[in-house]
Amino acid sequence: MSMDKKTVRKVAGLARIKMDDAELETMAPQLSKIIDWIEQLSEVNTDNVKPLANVVSIDLPLREDKITDGDCADKVLTNAPEEVQNFFVVSKIVE
């Protein structure tokens, strides 16, 4: 797919990027090459390829899911100017 200045100007406007004519001239062929490369990737047959999260086949150790800290509201609220029932009290800002 070839991108002309008009298309690049539209994409730049949608992305809220200000570009002058000189920048549009240089970006049009660069974006065309990027889109051509993406189109080449879509032609690759990946039917038998499993998705992967890491290029190295390793199993990461999982830690036990347990609470290690907490139940320390009194420590957290020591610097609070005002607290009620273990919660910070803040002034109303929306009417």
C-alpha positions, 0 to 999 in steps of 0.5 A, spaced: 500 500 500 502 506 498 501 512 502 501 519 499 501 526 502 494 527 503 493 520 507 499 522 511 496 528 513 490 525 514 493 520 519 497 526 522 491 529 523 487 524 527 493 523 531 494 530 533 501 531 530 502 537 526 507 536 520 509 541 515 509 539 507 517 537 508 515 532 513 509 529 509 514 528 503 519 524 508 514 520 512 510 518 506 515 513 503 517 511 510 510 509 512 509 506 505 515 501 507 512 500 514 505 498 511 508 493 506 512 490 511 506 489 515 503 486 509 508 481 508 507 479 515 500 477 514 502 473 508 506 468 513 502 462 515 502 461 522 497 456 523 501 451 526 505 456 531 503 456 538 503 463 541 508 464 546 510 469 552 517 468 552 522 466 546 526 461 551 522 455 553 523 456 561 518 455 566 517 461 571 517 459 579 510 461 582 510 464 589 504 462 594 499 467 593 498 470 601 498 476 604 504 478 607 503 485 610 496 489 611 492 490 617 496 496 619 491 501 618 493 505 624 500 505 622 498 508 615 493 513 618 498 516 623 499 522 618 492 523 616 489 529 618 483 526 620 480 519 620 474 515 621 473 508 622 480 506 619 479 511 613 482 517 610 477 523 611 477 528 605 473 534 603 467 534 598 470 536 591 464 535 587 457 538 588 
